[in-house]
Amino acid sequence: SHFRCHCPAFLRGRSAFRTLGLLAVAHPARLGTMDLEVAILKAVHDQGEMPDSGVWASSIHADHPAVVGMIKSLQASEMVEVQDIDHFKWALTEEAQGYLQAGAPEAQVFNAVPAEGITMPALKALLPGEVGDVGIKQAMQQKWIATDKSSGEVRLVRKVASIEDKTLSMLKAVAEGQEVSKADADAAKKRKLLKPEQWKTYKLTKGPKFALERKKAATELTQEMLAKGTWRSQEFKDYNFKALGQASQGGHLHPLLKVRTQFRKIFTQMGFSEMPTSNYVESSFWNFDALFQPQQHPARDAHDTFFLTHPATTSTSTVPQDYLQRVKDVHQSGGFGSAGYGYSWKHAEAEKNLLRTHTTAVSSRMLYQMAQDGFKPAKYFSIDRVFRNEAIDRTHLAEFHQVEGLIVDKGLTLGHLIGVLHEFFTRLGLPKLRFKPAYNPYTEPSMEIFSYSEQLGKWMEVGNSGMFRPEMLRPMGLPEDVNVIAWGLSLERPTMILYGIDNIRDLFGHKVNLSMIKRNPICRLGF
């Protein structure tokens, strides 16, 4: 207000300020964006350079971050060239600021110890908390005080007549902006009395396009410029012919979908047809009983399987009754060379609804339908979601994708299964296989599949396989000379290996990073 009253030039607008060179002393509240730009350019022009943007900002009472923003803008326009200036100083911590009046903890302790000494509890009552604890420790290290037990009790006594509080002197020096030795500063930092502060300012010199006023570059040639001839003096913004343009906002394929596509290609190239797998909910009959899995098997407990409460059951009347009776008989009494399980098979267990635990439930439906339609050799595959009540960790989820393949034909043997597995996994890029005997309720013989991963440099389990048991196939009505070879593996494990993911929760579920979905590379198996 004082400036406004005594300067008539104020009334003539900003041009008067430029004429009088007063922008450098204008109050920051009145220094707008354009004023700040002109002030910076004028300062560089008048002095040939701006030695330190921080000093200059302080001289005009301007906010240095705002000055830096304008400097960066001018630098981008090549009007100024910029050099970084790094700054460093020590600053007092909040704890140290509290010692400026009372003195360092060790000095406070020394001053609190009278000539005749004092007991530890009495001293801590005078200087409670960290001041007493830290002060006693530091005073003893500097041999200002010591313990004395001659009177029968432990007392703290002085060992010197007087002290010099060098810590306080150092703190005051830092508070006043003075330099301190590295040894003193490091010791104070270790005691959490000092903290480092770092910041940057900038030195400015004239750039190749320096001017006292920035002209906005035109982005296009207009009819008016051509008519008036102003295009001759107009500065135009350079065209960036290498610009890629705005990125498209289309959808992105999840890694699981990419790997699933590759599995599908391999199966179809080998002559397989895909089974319909859209029904996540299955009855226990098709998920377990039709596969010759006993009703007391641990996998059928609630801690391993998700059972539905509504609707809780599907009546066994929906299953052809002659087939239902044959399944019941083979469970109870055996048949087809088997002794069965020898228990009382219950309709109530077979009727329970659940979230399917494997896509083999779909395979059982397909094989039964094949038996009814008349046997023809076939090759089927499926890739879809299954559910198991498992503890979630870095390698397990309660839902995952199962890849399953099966071949139905006459005279199939274990040798055929091993040969097909070698062909299938070679196409996946895993030609080295080993097999280990295993047990499954519905396959005999059964084998675990191991493959050597060149990427991981070790053998790893990649799937399970076997030949479906007669106790599963014959009740369906398939001829006695027809066998089924099958194998299965998860979709998640090969995907994690291919994409270098070591936690399954980073691949599938609510914790997945969407940027990973957008940026994951293409997938090609077996190349």
C-alpha positions as CSV (number, residue, x, y, z in Angstrom):
1,S,0.0,0.0,0.0
2,H,2.9,2.4,0.7
3,F,4.3,1.7,-2.8
4,R,0.9,2.2,-4.4
5,C,0.5,5.6,-2.7
6,H,3.9,7.0,-3.7
7,C,4.3,5.7,-7.3
8,P,2.0,7.2,-9.9
9,A,3.5,4.8,-12.4
10,F,1.4,2.1,-10.7
11,L,-1.6,3.5,-12.4
12,R,-0.1,3.2,-15.8
13,G,0.0,-0.6,-15.6
14,R,2.7,-3.3,-16.0
15,S,4.5,-1.5,-18.8
16,A,5.5,1.2,-16.4
17,F,7.0,-1.3,-14.1
18,R,9.1,-2.7,-16.9
19,T,10.2,0.9,-17.9
20,L,11.3,1.7,-14.3
21,G,12.9,-1.8,-13.8
22,L,10.8,-2.3,-10.6
23,L,9.6,-5.8,-11.3
24,A,12.6,-7.1,-9.2
25,V,11.2,-5.4,-6.1
26,A,7.5,-6.0,-6.6
27,H,5.7,-7.8,-3.7
28,P,5.1,-11.6,-4.5
29,A,1.4,-11.2,-3.9
30,R,1.4,-8.8,-7.0
31,L,3.9,-10.8,-9.0
32,G,1.8,-12.9,-11.5
33,T,3.0,-15.6,-13.8
34,M,3.8,-13.3,-16.7
35,D,5.5,-10.8,-14.3
36,L,7.7,-13.6,-12.9
37,E,8.7,-14.7,-16.4
38,V,9.6,-11.2,-17.4
39,A,11.5,-10.6,-14.1
40,I,13.6,-13.7,-14.6
41,L,14.5,-12.8,-18.2
42,K,15.3,-9.2,-17.2
43,A,17.6,-10.4,-14.4
44,V,19.5,-12.7,-16.8
45,H,19.7,-9.9,-19.4
46,D,20.9,-7.2,-17.0
47,Q,23.6,-9.3,-15.3
48,G,24.4,-11.6,-18.2
49,E,23.4,-14.5,-15.9
50,M,21.5,-15.4,-12.7
51,P,24.2,-16.9,-10.4
52,D,21.7,-18.5,-8.0
53,S,17.9,-18.8,-8.4
54,G,17.5,-19.3,-4.6
55,V,19.3,-16.1,-3.7
56,W,17.4,-14.2,-6.4
57,A,14.0,-15.6,-5.3
58,S,14.8,-14.5,-1.7
59,S,15.7,-11.0,-2.9
60,I,12.3,-10.5,-4.4
61,H,10.4,-12.4,-1.7
62,A,9.2,-15.0,-4.2
63,D,8.4,-18.6,-3.7
64,H,11.4,-20.6,-5.0
65,P,9.3,-23.6,-6.3
66,A,7.3,-21.1,-8.4
67,V,10.5,-19.7,-9.7
68,V,11.8,-23.2,-10.5
69,G,8.6,-24.0,-12.4
70,M,9.1,-20.9,-14.6
71,I,12.8,-21.6,-15.1
72,K,11.9,-25.1,-16.4
73,S,9.4,-23.6,-18.8
74,L,11.9,-21.1,-20.1
75,Q,14.5,-23.9,-20.4
76,A,12.1,-26.0,-22.5
77,S,11.7,-23.0,-24.8
78,E,15.6,-22.7,-25.1
79,M,15.5,-19.2,-23.8
80,V,17.8,-20.0,-20.9
81,E,20.4,-22.6,-20.1
82,V,20.3,-24.1,-16.6
83,Q,23.0,-25.6,-14.4
84,D,22.2,-27.4,-11.1
85,I,23.6,-26.1,-7.8
86,D,23.5,-28.6,-5.0
87,H,23.2,-27.3,-1.4
88,F,23.7,-29.1,1.9
89,K,23.5,-28.1,5.5
90,W,23.0,-29.6,8.9
91,A,19.8,-28.7,10.8
92,L,18.7,-29.3,14.4
93,T,16.3,-32.0,15.2
94,E,13.3,-31.3,17.4
95,E,15.1,-32.9,20.3
96,A,18.2,-30.8,19.8
97,Q,16.1,-27.6,19.7
98,G,15.0,-28.4,23.2
99,Y,18.6,-28.4,24.4
100,L,19.4,-24.9,23.2
101,Q,18.3,-23.3,26.5
102,A,18.8,-26.1,29.0
103,G,22.1,-27.5,27.6
104,A,23.0,-30.9,26.4
105,P,21.7,-33.9,28.5
106,E,25.2,-34.7,29.8
107,A,25.7,-31.1,31.0
108,Q,22.3,-31.1,32.6
109,V,23.2,-34.3,34.5
110,F,26.6,-32.9,35.6
111,N,24.9,-29.7,36.9
112,A,22.4,-31.8,38.8
113,V,25.0,-33.8,40.7
114,P,25.9,-31.9,43.8
115,A,29.4,-32.0,45.4
116,E,28.3,-34.7,47.9
117,G,26.9,-36.8,45.1
118,I,23.4,-38.1,44.5
119,T,21.6,-41.5,44.2
120,M,20.5,-42.7,40.8
121,P,16.7,-42.6,41.7
122,A,17.1,-39.1,43.0
123,L,18.9,-37.9,39.8
124,K,16.3,-39.5,37.5
125,A,13.6,-37.8,39.5
126,L,15.2,-34.5,38.7
127,L,15.8,-35.4,35.1
128,P,13.2,-37.9,34.0
129,G,13.0,-39.7,30.6
130,E,15.6,-39.7,27.9
131,V,17.4,-36.6,29.3
132,G,18.4,-38.4,32.4
133,D,19.2,-41.8,30.7
134,V,21.2,-40.3,27.8
135,G,22.8,-37.7,30.0
136,I,24.1,-40.2,32.5
137,K,25.5,-42.4,29.8
138,Q,27.2,-39.5,28.0
139,A,28.6,-37.9,31.2
140,M,30.1,-41.2,32.2
141,Q,31.7,-41.7,28.8
142,Q,33.3,-38.3,29.0
143,K,34.4,-39.1,32.6
144,W,32.6,-36.2,34.1
145,I,30.8,-38.4,36.7
146,A,31.3,-41.8,38.2
147,T,29.6,-44.2,40.6
148,D,30.7,-44.4,44.2
149,K,29.7,-47.3,46.6
150,S,31.8,-46.3,49.6
151,S,28.8,-45.1,51.6
152,G,27.0,-48.5,51.2
153,E,24.7,-47.3,48.5
154,V,25.4,-46.4,44.8
155,R,25.8,-42.7,44.3
156,L,26.8,-40.6,41.3
157,V,29.6,-38.2,42.1
158,R,31.5,-35.6,40.1
159,K,35.0,-36.5,38.8
160,V,35.8,-33.0,37.5
161,A,35.3,-29.6,39.0
162,S,33.8,-28.0,35.9
163,I,32.9,-28.8,32.3
164,E,32.6,-27.2,28.9
165,D,29.3,-28.0,27.1
166,K,30.8,-28.5,23.7
167,T,27.6,-30.2,22.4
168,L,25.6,-27.1,23.2
169,S,28.2,-24.9,21.5
170,M,28.0,-27.1,18.4
171,L,24.2,-27.0,18.4
172,K,24.2,-23.2,18.7
173,A,26.7,-22.9,15.8
174,V,24.4,-25.0,13.6
175,A,21.4,-23.0,14.6
176,E,23.3,-19.8,13.6
177,G,24.2,-21.3,10.2
178,Q,27.9,-21.8,11.0
179,E,30.0,-24.7,9.7
180,V,30.9,-27.6,12.1
181,S,33.5,-30.3,11.8
182,K,32.5,-33.6,10.1
183,A,33.4,-35.5,13.2
184,D,31.2,-33.4,15.5
185,A,28.3,-33.5,12.9
186,D,28.6,-37.3,12.5
187,A,28.6,-37.8,16.3
188,A,25.5,-35.5,16.7
189,K,23.7,-37.2,13.8
190,K,24.3,-40.6,15.5
191,R,22.7,-39.1,18.7
192,K,19.8,-37.9,16.5
193,L,20.6,-34.2,17.3
194,L,21.3,-33.2,13.7
195,K,19.7,-34.1,10.4
196,P,21.0,-33.4,6.9
197,E,19.0,-31.0,4.6
198,Q,19.6,-31.0,0.9
199,W,18.1,-28.9,-1.9
200,K,18.9,-27.5,-5.3
201,T,19.0,-24.1,-6.9
202,Y,20.0,-23.2,-10.4
203,K,22.4,-21.0,-12.3
204,L,20.9,-19.4,-15.4
205,T,22.6,-18.1,-18.6
206,K,21.2,-17.0,-21.9
207,G,20.0,-19.7,-24.2
208,P,20.1,-19.8,-28.0
209,K,16.5,-18.3,-28.2
210,F,16.9,-15.8,-25.4
211,A,14.7,-12.7,-25.6
212,L,13.2,-10.3,-23.0
213,E,9.7,-11.5,-24.0
214,R,8.6,-15.0,-25.0
215,K,6.6,-15.2,-28.2
216,K,4.2,-18.1,-28.4
217,A,5.1,-20.3,-31.3
218,A,2.3,-20.9,-33.8
219,T,1.2,-24.5,-34.4
220,E,-0.4,-24.0,-37.9
221,L,-0.2,-21.6,-40.8
222,T,-3.5,-19.7,-41.1
223,Q,-5.2,-17.8,-43.9
224,E,-4.8,-14.6,-42.0
225,M,-1.0,-15.0,-41.7
226,L,-0.8,-15.5,-45.5
227,A,-3.1,-12.5,-46.2
228,K,-1.2,-10.1,-43.9
229,G,2.3,-11.6,-44.5
230,T,2.9,-12.1,-40.8
231,W,4.0,-15.6,-41.5
232,R,7.4,-14.2,-42.5
233,S,8.2,-13.1,-38.9
234,Q,6.1,-15.7,-37.1
235,E,7.9,-18.4,-35.2
236,F,6.4,-21.8,-35.7
237,K,6.5,-24.8,-33.4
238,D,8.5,-27.7,-34.9
239,Y,6.6,-30.7,-36.0
240,N,7.5,-34.0,-34.4
241,F,7.3,-36.4,-37.3
242,K,8.3,-39.3,-35.0
243,A,5.4,-38.9,-32.6
244,L,3.4,-42.1,-32.3
245,G,0.2,-40.4,-31.4
246,Q,-2.1,-41.1,-28.6
247,A,-2.1,-44.7,-27.4
248,S,-5.3,-46.6,-28.1
249,Q,-7.5,-47.4,-25.2
250,G,-8.5,-50.9,-26.3
251,G,-8.7,-53.9,-24.1
252,H,-5.8,-56.1,-23.1
253,L,-5.4,-59.9,-22.9
254,H,-4.6,-61.4,-19.5
255,P,-1.5,-63.7,-19.6
256,L,-3.7,-66.7,-18.7
257,L,-5.8,-66.0,-21.8
258,K,-2.7,-65.8,-24.0
259,V,-1.3,-69.1,-22.7
260,R,-4.8,-70.7,-22.9
261,T,-4.9,-69.8,-26.6
262,Q,-1.6,-71.5,-27.2
263,F,-2.8,-74.7,-25.4
264,R,-5.9,-74.7,-27.5
265,K,-3.8,-74.4,-30.7
266,I,-1.7,-77.3,-29.6
267,F,-4.7,-79.5,-28.8
268,T,-6.5,-78.7,-32.1
269,Q,-3.3,-79.2,-34.1
270,M,-3.2,-82.7,-32.5
271,G,-6.8,-83.4,-33.6
272,F,-8.6,-82.8,-30.3
273,S,-12.1,-81.4,-29.9
274,E,-13.0,-79.1,-27.0
275,M,-15.6,-80.3,-24.5
276,P,-18.3,-77.9,-23.2
277,T,-17.3,-76.8,-19.7
278,S,-19.8,-74.0,-18.9
279,N,-21.3,-75.7,-15.8
280,Y,-19.3,-74.7,-12.7
281,V,-21.8,-76.4,-10.4
282,E,-21.9,-80.2,-10.5
283,S,-23.6,-82.9,-8.5
284,S,-21.4,-85.2,-6.4
285,F,-22.6,-88.0,-8.6
286,W,-20.9,-86.8,-11.8
287,N,-17.9,-85.2,-9.9
288,F,-17.1,-88.2,-7.7
289,D,-19.3,-91.3,-7.9
290,A,-19.2,-91.7,-11.7
291,L,-15.4,-91.6,-11.4
292,F,-15.4,-94.5,-9.0
293,Q,-14.4,-92.2,-6.1
294,P,-15.7,-93.6,-2.8
295,Q,-18.2,-91.5,-0.8
296,Q,-15.9,-91.6,2.2
297,H,-12.9,-90.3,0.3
298,P,-11.2,-87.2,2.0
299,A,-11.6,-85.1,-1.1
300,R,-15.4,-85.2,-0.5
301,D,-15.1,-83.5,2.9
302,A,-16.1,-79.9,3.4
303,H,-12.6,-78.9,4.1
304,D,-11.5,-79.9,0.6
305,T,-14.6,-79.0,-1.5
306,F,-17.1,-76.1,-1.7
307,F,-20.6,-77.5,-1.2
308,L,-23.6,-75.4,-2.1
309,T,-26.4,-74.6,0.4
310,H,-28.9,-73.4,-2.2
311,P,-29.7,-75.5,-4.1
312,A,-28.0,-78.0,-1.8
313,T,-28.9,-81.1,-3.9
314,T,-29.7,-82.4,-7.3
315,S,-31.9,-85.5,-7.3
316,T,-30.4,-88.7,-8.6
317,S,-33.6,-89.1,-10.5
318,T,-32.0,-86.9,-13.2
319,V,-29.4,-89.6,-13.8
320,P,-30.5,-92.6,-16.0
321,Q,-31.5,-95.2,-13.4
322,D,-29.9,-98.2,-15.0
323,Y,-26.6,-96.3,-15.1
324,L,-27.1,-95.1,-11.5
325,Q,-27.7,-98.7,-10.3
326,R,-24.5,-100.0,-12.1
327,V,-22.4,-97.2,-10.4
328,K,-23.9,-98.1,-7.0
329,D,-23.2,-101.8,-7.5
330,V,-19.6,-101.3,-8.6
331,H,-19.0,-99.1,-5.5
332,Q,-20.6,-101.6,-3.1
333,S,-19.7,-105.0,-4.6
334,G,-17.3,-104.4,-7.4
335,G,-17.3,-105.9,-10.8
336,F,-15.3,-106.0,-14.0
337,G,-12.4,-107.6,-12.1
338,S,-12.7,-105.3,-9.1
339,A,-13.8,-106.1,-5.5
340,G,-15.3,-102.6,-5.1
341,Y,-15.1,-100.6,-1.9
342,G,-17.5,-102.8,0.2
343,Y,-19.6,-100.0,1.8
344,S,-23.2,-98.9,1.7
345,W,-23.6,-96.4,-1.2
346,K,-26.0,-93.6,-0.3
347,H,-28.1,-91.5,-2.7
348,A,-27.9,-88.5,-0.3
349,E,-24.1,-88.2,-0.8
350,A,-24.4,-88.5,-4.5
351,E,-27.0,-85.7,-4.6
352,K,-25.0,-83.0,-3.0
353,N,-24.2,-80.0,-5.2
354,L,-20.7,-78.5,-5.3
355,L,-18.4,-76.3,-7.2
356,R,-16.6,-78.8,-9.5
357,T,-13.2,-79.8,-8.2
358,H,-12.0,-80.9,-11.6
359,T,-13.0,-80.8,-15.3
360,T,-13.0,-84.6,-15.2
361,A,-16.6,-84.3,-14.2
362,V,-17.3,-83.0,-17.7
363,S,-15.2,-85.9,-19.1
364,S,-17.4,-88.4,-17.3
365,R,-20.6,-86.9,-18.9
366,M,-19.0,-86.9,-22.3
367,L,-17.9,-90.6,-22.0
368,Y,-21.3,-91.7,-20.8
369,Q,-23.0,-89.9,-23.8
370,M,-20.5,-91.5,-26.2
371,A,-21.4,-94.9,-24.8
372,Q,-25.1,-94.2,-25.4
373,D,-24.6,-92.8,-29.0
374,G,-22.5,-95.7,-30.1
375,F,-18.7,-95.8,-29.6
376,K,-16.4,-93.9,-32.0
377,P,-12.7,-93.2,-31.3
378,A,-12.4,-89.6,-30.1
379,K,-9.9,-87.1,-28.7
380,Y,-11.2,-84.4,-26.3
381,F,-9.7,-81.6,-24.3
382,S,-11.0,-78.9,-21.9
383,I,-9.5,-75.8,-20.3
384,D,-11.6,-74.2,-17.6
385,R,-12.0,-73.1,-14.0
386,V,-12.2,-75.5,-11.0
387,F,-12.6,-74.9,-7.3
388,R,-11.0,-76.4,-4.2
389,N,-11.2,-75.4,-0.6
390,E,-7.5,-74.9,-0.1
391,A,-5.5,-72.5,2.0
392,I,-4.4,-69.5,-0.1
393,D,-0.7,-68.9,-0.4
394,R,1.9,-67.9,-3.0
395,T,1.3,-71.1,-5.0
396,H,-2.3,-72.0,-4.2
397,L,-5.7,-70.4,-4.8
398,A,-9.2,-71.6,-4.0
399,E,-9.9,-71.5,-7.8
400,F,-7.6,-72.2,-10.8
401,H,-7.8,-73.4,-14.4
402,Q,-7.4,-77.1,-15.2
403,V,-6.1,-78.3,-18.6
404,E,-7.3,-81.8,-19.4
405,G,-6.8,-84.1,-22.4
406,L,-8.2,-87.6,-23.1
407,I,-8.2,-90.1,-25.9
408,V,-10.8,-92.9,-26.3
409,D,-10.0,-95.8,-28.5
410,K,-9.7,-99.6,-28.6
411,G,-6.5,-101.2,-27.5
412,L,-4.9,-98.2,-25.8
413,T,-2.0,-98.9,-23.5
414,L,0.3,-97.1,-21.1
415,G,2.8,-96.9,-23.9
416,H,0.3,-94.9,-26.0
417,L,-0.2,-92.5,-23.1
418,I,3.6,-91.9,-22.7
419,G,4.0,-91.3,-26.4
420,V,1.1,-88.8,-26.5
421,L,2.5,-87.0,-23.4
422,H,5.9,-86.7,-25.1
423,E,4.3,-85.2,-28.2
424,F,2.1,-82.8,-26.2
425,F,4.8,-81.5,-23.9
426,T,7.4,-81.2,-26.7
427,R,4.9,-78.8,-28.4
428,L,4.8,-76.9,-25.2
429,G,8.6,-76.5,-25.3
430,L,9.2,-79.2,-22.5
431,P,10.7,-82.2,-24.4
432,K,12.5,-83.8,-21.4
433,L,10.0,-85.9,-19.4
434,R,10.1,-88.3,-16.4
435,F,7.3,-90.3,-15.0
436,K,6.6,-91.4,-11.4
437,P,4.0,-94.0,-10.3
438,A,1.1,-92.4,-8.5
439,Y,-2.4,-93.2,-7.2
440,N,-5.8,-91.8,-8.4
441,P,-9.2,-93.3,-7.5
442,Y,-10.3,-93.3,-11.1
443,T,-7.1,-94.1,-13.0
444,E,-4.9,-97.3,-12.9
445,P,-2.1,-97.2,-13.7
446,S,-1.4,-93.5,-12.8
447,M,1.7,-91.4,-13.3
448,E,2.9,-88.0,-12.1
449,I,4.6,-86.1,-15.0
450,F,7.9,-84.3,-14.4
451,S,9.7,-82.1,-16.9
452,Y,13.1,-80.4,-16.9
453,S,12.8,-76.6,-17.3
454,E,15.7,-75.0,-19.1
455,Q,14.5,-71.6,-17.8
456,L,14.5,-72.7,-14.1
457,G,17.3,-75.2,-14.5
458,K,15.6,-78.0,-12.6
459,W,13.0,-80.8,-12.8
460,M,9.5,-79.9,-11.8
461,E,6.1,-81.6,-11.6
462,V,3.9,-80.5,-14.5
463,G,0.9,-82.7,-14.4
464,N,-0.8,-86.0,-13.6
465,S,-1.9,-88.8,-15.9
466,G,-3.3,-92.3,-16.2
467,M,-5.8,-94.8,-17.7
468,F,-9.4,-94.6,-16.6
469,R,-10.4,-97.7,-14.6
470,P,-12.8,-100.3,-15.9
471,E,-15.0,-99.6,-12.8
472,M,-15.6,-96.1,-14.3
473,L,-15.9,-97.0,-18.0
474,R,-17.9,-100.3,-18.0
475,P,-20.9,-99.0,-16.0
476,M,-21.2,-96.3,-18.7
477,G,-21.7,-99.0,-21.4
478,L,-18.4,-98.6,-23.2
479,P,-17.1,-101.9,-24.8
480,E,-14.6,-103.9,-22.8
481,D,-11.8,-103.4,-25.4
482,V,-12.1,-99.6,-25.2
483,N,-9.6,-97.8,-23.0
484,V,-9.3,-94.1,-22.2
485,I,-5.9,-92.4,-21.6
486,A,-6.0,-89.0,-19.9
487,W,-3.8,-86.3,-18.4
488,G,-4.2,-83.0,-16.7
489,L,-2.3,-80.0,-15.5
490,S,-2.9,-76.5,-14.3
491,L,-2.9,-73.4,-16.6
492,E,-1.4,-71.2,-13.9
493,R,1.9,-72.9,-13.3
494,P,3.2,-72.8,-16.9
495,T,1.9,-69.2,-17.2
496,M,3.8,-68.2,-14.0
497,I,7.0,-69.8,-15.3
498,L,6.7,-68.2,-18.8
499,Y,6.0,-64.7,-17.3
500,G,8.5,-64.9,-14.4
501,I,5.7,-64.6,-11.7
502,D,6.5,-66.3,-8.4
503,N,3.3,-65.5,-6.5
504,I,0.0,-66.8,-8.0
505,R,-1.9,-63.9,-6.4
506,D,0.0,-61.5,-8.7
507,L,-1.4,-63.5,-11.7
508,F,-5.0,-64.2,-10.7
509,G,-7.4,-62.4,-8.3
510,H,-8.1,-59.0,-6.9
511,K,-4.4,-58.2,-6.2
512,V,-3.4,-58.3,-9.8
513,N,-1.6,-55.1,-11.0
514,L,-3.6,-53.8,-14.0
515,S,-0.4,-52.4,-15.6
516,M,0.9,-56.0,-15.8
517,I,-2.2,-56.9,-17.8
518,K,-1.6,-54.0,-20.2
519,R,2.1,-54.6,-20.7
520,N,2.6,-58.3,-20.6
521,P,4.3,-59.7,-23.8
522,I,2.9,-62.1,-26.4
523,C,3.1,-65.8,-25.7
524,R,4.4,-68.4,-28.1
525,L,4.8,-72.0,-26.8
526,G,7.3,-74.5,-28.2
527,F,9.3,-71.9,-30.3
